[in-house]
Amino acid sequence: MLIPLIMAGGSGTRFWPESREKNPKQYLKIVSDKSMIRMTLDRLSHLAKCEDSYVVTSSAQAVLVKRELPDLPERNIVIEPFGMNTAPAIALSALFLSRKYKGDDIMVVLPSDHVIKDTDSFIGSIHKAEALARDGYLVTFGVKPEYPATGYGYIEAGKKKIGDGLEMASFKEKPDHDKAVKLCEMGNYYWNSGMFVWRLDSILDAYRKLVPELHNVLEEISAKWDSKGLSADISAEYSKMPKLPVDIGIMEKSDRRAVIPVDYGWSDVGGWRALMDILDHDKDGNAILCESETLGSKSNYVRSKKMVALIDVEDLVIVDTPDVLLVASKDSSEKVRDIVRRLGEKGLKKYL
């Protein structure tokens, strides 16, 4: 059996001012008329029934999951007391699922806020990964790079074939531009998609062997669930989890890992510029999501509920919300995170 797990605990600060603490990126309708988490669950309907699909999120976001996914059983929401990174979130979810499913059932771990244009190819890649996972491999997906991206980590694939995949040689952190160019030229480096497939017993055993301090906390949580039920407060135990990404905690250390190269129109939609790249444009390269008039303006992104006129401007991101107006150079739009940080430092929580 395939058991999809959607990770939905992120804050999405790169999409401020649309993304806020009370309504992060994954719950926004920024790509289509559906929220990103809704698009993700719909994509998974080709793999599993809704009653066998799960979401892991923080307690603060559980109400948003229920709002966007009313068809998902409430019992299928795995609650983190607070966000602690992907290794703890996945470990908690695997422990939760192990109480209902068999050890040889397959977890499919996916972020909630990615775009995949070719659903059929995506489904095919999951089934390829399933075959490897049944043999005990921890499987990830490497996206064939379209350009030398500096916003993604990279996966180095080895030469040895493993089923429909390749041995995974190493992870590389987000490179600078020159390094990214070299990685793309080598031909065996792929963007790190952050998606994983493995058997339930394989991943729990990997935590036991590779991150014993995390596994010890899992055992404490398991004992508390045994004595007080799944609704027990596990905040004290969970706070002791190491704040590790699963890439570093598990995948970098495992000797049973594989990567499947994929090319199906994937994007993690990491910010306003990345969003603009996947949207439709007018003849001048503008992506304008409102009534508008333009004169001599090219390559702009505009999101507003007002009529907007652009005159002789290029490469701008303009996002108009009821209480905040963002105007940024397209090349600098990721710096919205710095604005968010400054607002926090100044105590201007009403804008966050």
C-alpha positions as CSV (number, residue, x, y, z in Angstrom):
1,M,0.0,0.0,0.0
2,L,1.1,3.6,-0.7
3,I,0.6,6.1,2.1
4,P,1.1,9.7,1.0
5,L,2.3,12.2,3.6
6,I,2.1,15.9,2.8
7,M,4.5,18.1,4.8
8,A,2.6,21.4,5.4
9,G,4.3,23.2,8.3
10,G,6.3,25.9,6.5
11,S,5.9,29.7,7.0
12,G,6.4,30.7,3.3
13,T,7.9,34.1,4.1
14,R,9.2,34.5,0.6
15,F,5.6,35.1,-0.5
16,W,5.0,38.0,1.9
17,P,2.8,40.0,1.9
18,E,0.3,37.5,0.6
19,S,1.8,34.8,2.9
20,R,1.3,35.6,6.6
21,E,1.8,33.7,9.8
22,K,-2.0,33.0,9.9
23,N,-2.1,32.0,6.2
24,P,1.2,30.7,4.8
25,K,2.1,29.9,1.2
26,Q,0.7,26.4,1.0
27,Y,-2.8,27.6,1.7
28,L,-2.7,30.4,-0.9
29,K,-4.2,30.3,-4.4
30,I,-1.2,31.7,-6.2
31,V,-0.8,29.3,-9.0
32,S,-4.4,28.4,-9.9
33,D,-7.9,28.7,-8.4
34,K,-6.9,26.0,-5.8
35,S,-4.6,26.4,-2.9
36,M,-1.2,24.7,-3.3
37,I,-2.0,22.0,-0.7
38,R,-5.3,21.3,-2.4
39,M,-3.4,20.8,-5.7
40,T,-1.0,18.4,-3.9
41,L,-3.7,16.2,-2.4
42,D,-5.6,16.2,-5.8
43,R,-2.4,15.0,-7.5
44,L,-2.1,12.2,-5.0
45,S,-5.6,10.9,-5.7
46,H,-4.0,8.9,-8.5
47,L,-2.0,7.0,-5.9
48,A,-4.1,6.5,-2.8
49,K,-7.6,7.1,-1.4
50,C,-8.1,10.2,0.7
51,E,-8.6,8.1,3.8
52,D,-5.0,6.8,3.4
53,S,-3.5,10.2,2.8
54,Y,-2.0,12.2,5.6
55,V,-0.8,15.8,6.4
56,V,1.8,16.7,9.0
57,T,1.6,20.3,10.2
58,S,2.0,22.4,13.3
59,S,-0.8,22.8,15.8
60,A,-1.2,26.4,14.7
61,Q,-1.9,25.4,11.1
62,A,-4.3,22.4,11.7
63,V,-7.3,24.6,11.2
64,L,-6.0,25.8,7.8
65,V,-5.5,22.2,6.7
66,K,-9.1,21.5,7.7
67,R,-10.3,24.6,5.7
68,E,-8.5,23.7,2.5
69,L,-8.9,19.9,2.7
70,P,-12.4,19.3,4.2
71,D,-12.5,15.8,2.6
72,L,-9.4,14.7,4.5
73,P,-10.4,12.9,7.7
74,E,-9.4,14.9,10.8
75,R,-7.7,11.9,12.2
76,N,-5.3,12.0,9.2
77,I,-3.7,15.2,10.4
78,V,-0.5,14.5,12.3
79,I,0.1,17.4,14.7
80,E,3.5,18.7,15.5
81,P,3.4,20.7,18.7
82,F,5.6,23.2,16.9
83,G,7.8,23.1,13.8
84,M,11.2,21.4,14.2
85,N,12.4,20.7,10.6
86,T,11.8,17.8,8.3
87,A,13.6,15.0,10.1
88,P,11.5,15.3,13.3
89,A,8.3,15.9,11.3
90,I,8.8,12.8,9.2
91,A,9.9,10.7,12.2
92,L,6.8,11.6,14.2
93,S,4.6,10.9,11.1
94,A,6.2,7.5,10.5
95,L,5.7,6.5,14.2
96,F,2.0,7.6,13.9
97,L,1.5,5.6,10.7
98,S,3.2,2.5,12.1
99,R,0.3,2.2,14.5
100,K,-2.1,1.6,11.6
101,Y,-0.1,0.2,8.7
102,K,2.3,-2.6,8.2
103,G,6.1,-2.2,8.1
104,D,6.3,-3.0,4.4
105,D,3.8,-0.4,3.4
106,I,5.3,2.5,1.5
107,M,5.4,6.2,2.6
108,V,5.4,8.8,-0.1
109,V,6.7,12.1,1.5
110,L,5.9,15.3,-0.4
111,P,6.0,19.0,0.3
112,S,2.7,20.8,0.2
113,D,3.7,23.7,-2.0
114,H,5.3,22.4,-5.1
115,V,4.1,22.6,-8.7
116,I,4.3,19.5,-11.0
117,K,2.9,20.0,-14.5
118,D,3.1,16.5,-15.8
119,T,1.0,14.4,-13.4
120,D,1.3,11.2,-15.4
121,S,5.1,11.3,-15.3
122,F,5.0,12.1,-11.6
123,I,2.8,9.1,-10.9
124,G,5.1,6.9,-13.0
125,S,8.1,8.0,-11.0
126,I,6.4,7.2,-7.7
127,H,5.8,3.7,-8.9
128,K,9.5,3.3,-10.0
129,A,10.5,4.5,-6.5
130,E,8.0,2.1,-4.9
131,A,9.8,-0.8,-6.5
132,L,13.1,0.3,-5.1
133,A,11.6,1.1,-1.7
134,R,10.3,-2.5,-1.4
135,D,13.9,-3.7,-1.6
136,G,14.8,-1.5,1.4
137,Y,16.1,1.6,-0.4
138,L,15.4,5.2,0.7
139,V,14.5,6.9,-2.5
140,T,14.5,10.5,-3.5
141,F,13.9,12.3,-6.8
142,G,16.4,14.5,-8.7
143,V,15.0,17.1,-11.0
144,K,16.9,17.5,-14.3
145,P,18.2,21.1,-14.0
146,E,16.8,23.6,-16.5
147,Y,19.3,26.3,-15.6
148,P,22.1,26.8,-13.0
149,A,19.8,27.5,-10.1
150,T,21.3,28.9,-6.9
151,G,18.0,28.5,-4.9
152,Y,18.1,24.7,-4.8
153,G,20.3,22.1,-3.3
154,Y,21.7,19.5,-5.7
155,I,21.9,15.7,-5.7
156,E,25.0,14.0,-7.2
157,A,24.0,10.7,-8.9
158,G,26.6,7.9,-9.2
159,K,27.1,5.7,-12.2
160,K,25.7,2.5,-10.7
161,K,22.1,1.8,-11.8
162,I,19.6,0.6,-9.1
163,G,16.4,-0.6,-10.8
164,D,15.0,2.5,-12.5
165,G,17.2,4.8,-10.5
166,L,20.8,5.5,-9.7
167,E,23.0,5.3,-6.7
168,M,23.0,8.5,-4.8
169,A,26.5,9.8,-4.3
170,S,26.1,13.1,-2.3
171,F,24.0,16.1,-1.5
172,K,25.3,19.6,-2.3
173,E,24.1,22.7,-0.5
174,K,22.7,25.6,-2.5
175,P,25.7,26.8,-4.6
176,D,26.7,30.2,-5.9
177,H,26.2,30.9,-9.6
178,D,29.6,29.8,-10.8
179,K,29.4,26.5,-8.8
180,A,25.9,25.9,-10.1
181,V,27.1,26.3,-13.7
182,K,29.8,23.7,-13.1
183,L,27.4,21.3,-11.5
184,C,25.0,21.5,-14.5
185,E,27.8,21.0,-17.0
186,M,28.8,17.8,-15.3
187,G,25.5,16.1,-16.2
188,N,25.1,13.9,-13.1
189,Y,23.8,16.6,-10.8
190,Y,20.1,17.2,-10.2
191,W,18.0,19.6,-8.2
192,N,17.0,18.3,-4.8
193,S,13.2,17.9,-5.0
194,G,12.6,17.3,-1.3
195,M,10.4,14.3,-2.1
196,F,11.0,10.8,-0.7
197,V,9.7,7.2,-0.9
198,W,10.5,4.4,1.6
199,R,9.0,1.5,3.5
200,L,7.7,2.4,7.0
201,D,10.0,-0.1,8.7
202,S,13.0,1.1,6.6
203,I,12.8,4.7,7.6
204,L,12.1,3.9,11.3
205,D,15.1,1.6,11.3
206,A,17.2,4.3,9.6
207,Y,16.3,6.8,12.4
208,R,17.2,4.1,15.0
209,K,20.7,3.6,13.4
210,L,21.6,7.0,12.1
211,V,19.9,9.5,14.5
212,P,19.7,7.6,17.8
213,E,19.1,10.8,19.8
214,L,16.0,11.4,17.7
215,H,14.9,7.8,17.9
216,N,15.1,7.9,21.7
217,V,12.6,10.8,21.7
218,L,10.3,8.8,19.4
219,E,10.3,6.0,22.0
220,E,9.3,8.4,24.7
221,I,6.5,9.7,22.5
222,S,5.4,6.2,21.7
223,A,5.3,5.3,25.4
224,K,3.2,8.4,26.1
225,W,0.8,7.5,23.3
226,D,0.5,4.0,24.7
227,S,-0.5,5.3,28.1
228,K,-2.5,8.5,27.3
229,G,-3.6,8.1,23.7
230,L,-2.7,9.8,20.5
231,S,-4.2,13.2,21.6
232,A,-1.7,13.4,24.5
233,D,0.4,16.5,24.8
234,I,3.9,15.6,23.5
235,S,5.3,19.1,23.6
236,A,7.9,18.4,26.3
237,E,9.2,15.3,24.4
238,Y,9.1,16.9,21.0
239,S,11.1,19.9,22.1
240,K,14.1,17.5,22.6
241,M,14.1,16.6,18.9
242,P,17.3,17.6,17.0
243,K,16.3,20.3,14.4
244,L,17.7,18.4,11.4
245,P,16.5,18.2,7.8
246,V,16.0,14.7,6.7
247,D,18.6,15.1,4.0
248,I,21.3,15.6,6.5
249,G,20.0,13.4,9.3
250,I,19.1,10.4,7.2
251,M,19.9,10.5,3.5
252,E,23.5,11.7,3.7
253,K,24.3,8.8,6.1
254,S,22.4,5.9,4.6
255,D,24.1,3.2,2.6
256,R,20.7,2.2,1.1
257,R,19.8,5.3,-0.9
258,A,18.9,5.9,-4.5
259,V,17.8,8.8,-6.7
260,I,15.4,8.7,-9.6
261,P,16.0,11.4,-12.2
262,V,12.8,13.2,-13.2
263,D,11.7,15.9,-15.7
264,Y,8.0,16.7,-15.3
265,G,7.8,20.4,-14.9
266,W,8.7,20.6,-11.3
267,S,9.1,23.8,-9.3
268,D,9.2,24.5,-5.6
269,V,7.8,28.0,-6.4
270,G,10.3,29.4,-4.0
271,G,9.4,33.1,-4.4
272,W,7.7,35.7,-6.5
273,R,10.2,35.4,-9.3
274,A,9.9,31.6,-9.5
275,L,6.1,32.0,-9.6
276,M,6.3,34.4,-12.5
277,D,8.4,31.9,-14.4
278,I,5.6,29.3,-14.4
279,L,2.6,31.6,-15.1
280,D,1.3,32.7,-18.5
281,H,2.6,36.0,-19.8
282,D,1.4,38.7,-22.2
283,K,3.3,39.6,-25.4
284,D,5.7,41.8,-23.3
285,G,6.4,39.1,-20.7
286,N,4.2,40.6,-18.1
287,A,2.2,38.3,-15.7
288,I,-0.6,40.6,-14.5
289,L,-3.4,39.1,-12.3
290,C,-5.9,42.0,-12.4
291,E,-7.4,44.5,-14.8
292,S,-4.6,46.6,-16.3
293,E,-3.2,48.9,-18.9
294,T,0.5,48.9,-19.9
295,L,2.6,51.2,-21.9
296,G,6.2,50.3,-22.6
297,S,6.4,47.9,-19.7
298,K,8.0,44.5,-19.8
299,S,8.6,41.4,-17.6
300,N,6.6,42.6,-14.6
301,Y,4.5,40.6,-12.1
302,V,1.4,42.3,-10.7
303,R,-1.1,40.9,-8.2
304,S,-3.9,43.3,-7.1
305,K,-7.6,43.7,-6.8
306,K,-7.4,47.2,-8.2
307,M,-7.0,48.3,-11.8
308,V,-3.2,48.8,-12.3
309,A,-1.5,50.9,-14.9
310,L,2.2,50.4,-15.8
311,I,4.2,53.0,-17.7
312,D,7.8,52.3,-18.9
313,V,8.8,50.0,-16.0
314,E,10.5,46.6,-16.3
315,D,11.3,43.6,-14.1
316,L,9.1,44.6,-11.1
317,V,7.1,42.5,-8.6
318,I,4.1,44.4,-7.4
319,V,1.9,42.7,-4.8
320,D,-1.0,44.8,-3.4
321,T,-2.9,43.5,-0.3
322,P,-5.4,45.4,1.9
323,D,-2.7,46.5,4.3
324,V,0.6,46.2,2.5
325,L,2.0,47.1,-0.9
326,L,5.2,45.4,-2.1
327,V,7.2,46.9,-4.9
328,A,10.4,45.1,-5.6
329,S,12.9,44.5,-8.3
330,K,12.3,41.0,-9.7
331,D,16.0,40.1,-9.1
332,S,15.7,41.2,-5.5
333,S,12.3,39.9,-4.6
334,E,13.6,37.1,-2.4
335,K,14.7,39.8,0.0
336,V,11.2,40.0,1.3
337,R,12.4,37.7,4.0
338,D,14.6,40.5,5.2
339,I,11.6,42.8,5.3
340,V,9.7,40.2,7.3
341,R,12.6,39.9,9.8
342,R,12.8,43.6,10.2
343,L,9.1,43.9,10.8
344,G,9.4,41.3,13.5
345,E,12.3,43.0,15.1
346,K,10.3,46.2,15.2
347,G,7.3,44.5,16.8
348,L,5.0,45.2,13.8
349,K,3.3,41.8,14.1
350,K,0.1,43.1,12.5
351,Y,1.9,42.9,9.1
352,L,3.2,39.4,9.7
